[in-house]
Amino acid sequence: MLRESGHDPLDGRGYGVELRGAGEWATARALVAASLGWIEGGRPQGSELPGLFFANRDGVAIVAAEAEDDMPW
């Protein structure tokens, strides 16, 4: 979920991952508990809108650091 969500560096707008099943909700809640993102919407949150997980700056920083480690140079 961290890899699939984040913020666009050009306009700063967030993009999230839709939470469809119990496993995705559990993962999203664990990431929120680790202070790596937040959840918007979704029935468990009291909303009829789809649930979305968004990585925050700390979550995006982890993904960026891992991406640099994967570079071949």
C-alpha positions in Angstrom: 0.0 0.0 0.0 2.9 2.4 0.7 4.2 1.8 -2.9 0.8 2.4 -4.5 -0.1 5.6 -2.6 1.6 8.9 -2.0 1.8 12.5 -3.3 2.6 13.8 -6.7 5.8 15.8 -6.5 4.6 18.2 -9.2 1.3 19.3 -7.7 1.5 17.9 -4.2 -1.9 16.1 -4.6 -2.4 12.8 -2.9 -3.3 9.6 -4.5 -4.6 6.7 -2.5 -5.4 3.0 -2.6 -9.0 1.9 -2.5 -9.8 -0.4 0.5 -12.1 -3.2 -0.7 -11.7 -6.1 1.6 -11.0 -6.9 5.2 -7.3 -7.7 4.6 -6.8 -4.3 2.9 -8.5 -2.5 5.8 -6.3 -4.4 8.3 -3.2 -3.5 6.4 -4.3 0.2 6.2 -5.0 0.3 9.9 -1.6 -1.2 10.7 0.1 1.5 8.6 -2.0 4.2 10.3 -1.0 2.8 13.7 2.6 3.0 12.6 2.1 6.7 11.6 2.7 6.1 8.0 -0.5 7.3 6.5 -4.3 7.9 7.0 -7.6 6.6 5.9 -10.4 8.6 4.4 -14.0 7.4 3.9 -15.4 3.9 4.0 -18.2 2.3 5.9 -16.1 1.4 8.9 -15.3 5.2 9.1 -19.0 6.0 8.9 -19.0 7.1 5.2 -20.7 5.8 2.1 -17.7 6.8 0.0 -15.1 4.2 -0.7 -12.3 3.8 1.9 -9.0 5.1 0.7 -5.5 4.8 2.3 -3.0 7.6 1.7 0.6 7.4 2.7 1.9 10.5 4.5 5.4 12.0 4.2 7.0 9.3 6.4 5.4 6.5 4.3 6.5 8.1 1.1 10.0 8.6 2.4 10.3 4.9 3.2 9.2 4.0 -0.4 11.7 6.6 -1.9 14.6 5.2 0.2 13.7 1.6 -0.9 13.5 2.7 -4.5 17.0 4.2 -4.3 18.3 0.9 -2.9 16.8 -0.9 -5.9 18.7 1.2 -8.4 21.4 -0.8 -10.4 24.1 1.9 -10.0 
